[in-house]
Amino acid sequence: MSSQPQKHVVFDVVGTCVSFDAYYARIDEVLGPKLRTHTITPQHFGFTWQTAAELEFTFLSISGSYKAYKEVMRGLFYRTLSLCGVADPRALATDAERDQCIEGYGALQLRPGCRETFRLLRDNGFTVWCFTTGDVQRVKGYFERASVDMPVDNFISCDSLGVAKPALPAYQAVWKRLGADDVKWFAAAHLWDVAAATKVGFRGAWSSVLEKEPCLDVFSDAKLDVVAGGLEEMAQQIVDKSR
């Protein structure tokens, strides 16, 4: 008798399971007063910096010159300050201050409800995976600090694949790692992430905890089986739609 297909949910980590609040708070602590003299808020600068890094990180990957995201962030710090309107960025901040801001990524915390989300899915027969960018041990630390069980073997990093999301080969590598006949969901708070995953066959689940607005006129080809508010609501819908 053949075995039953397994059920999986692959989660994006940073932005979805983990919020950026600690990163923005670190920028405020290190550079907040200096930024405000240029009418730049720490959160606005942090978002602009990380978005610029994500753009270049993705372009490098697409062009066959993959570089770890943290390295890209470090390299774009002064350029981002300049493009935010700081005439002399190296007079405003030092390399040491830049590195302190980047360390804020290591202090990120799980979103409320993440523990309960994983428990709900596991109690209903799902295996939970984390698909991320960056060093697995660092990302695993987010869960360890919150005492949330997440086996290291269930982490998959773009660094190990040598190709960044949202390039389809990144998702295809994860898809192929799971059983051919298994039930496979991709869950994220980035709509671009979910939309790309559905193109290789994942069922898509999106939570509004990060982006708030889905902007479906932009992501008009996204195949979403679940659109939810919080993570727990998203998990419950995944369970209900997998029965």
Secondary structure, DSSP 4 states (H G I P E B T S, - for coil): -PPPPPEEEEEETBTTTB-SHHHHHHHHHHHHHHHHTTT--HHHHHHHHHHHHHHHHHHHHHTT----HHHHHHHHHHHHHHHTT-S-HHHH--HHHHHHHHHGGGG--BPTTHHHHHHHHHHTTEEEEEEESS-HHHHHHHHHHTT----GGGEEEHHHHT--TTSHHHHHHHHHHS-TTSEEEEEES-HHHHHHHHHTTPEEEEETTTTSS--TTTSTT--EEEEESSHHHHHHHHHHHT-
